[in-house]
Amino acid sequence: MTDHEAGPRTVRFYAEAFIKRPGMYLGRPIRIDRALPFLRGYEAALFDVRLATHDLGNVHLPAGPVAQFETQLSAEGRLRWHSLELTLAAEAIGWTQQDPPVLDELTEEQHHAAISLLLPLVEQLFALPDTLVTPERS
């Protein structure tokens, strides 16, 4: 492992830090509907770096981890209201009603509980920089 590569333990550490203290990354208020755009932006920035550092031209890149996570929830029959944010909030608070929960009515603790369901996704996203290392930089 080179100086700039993160090992599995480091990725886990940063992912858990994001889940435990999302305010460090998002600021206040801590909300699931702020966390997912942050992660989508992080993912987009990583893919932009990948495109800039590799001669990929017009190569089709597969869907990123956020889209894959959403697809996984849909395949499992868990995605409700065609919304990742609402689905995670509902799962975090045990919401069983047909209508979606109102995110503005959730407490910060409930939003934090929804964000904690993102741990597998955050681990995958935080591991992505390792894939940006080119042979010349290794």
Salt bridges, closest charged atoms under 4 A:
GLU16 OE2 - ARG12 NE 2.70
ASP33 OD2 - ARG31 NH2 2.81
GLU76 OE1 - ARG78 NH1 2.72
GLU85 OE2 - ARG40 NH1 3.05
GLU91 OE1 - ARG78 NH2 2.77
ASP104 OD1 - ARG31 NH2 2.99
GLU108 OE2 - ARG28 NH1 2.58
GLU123 OE2 - ARG12 NH1 2.36
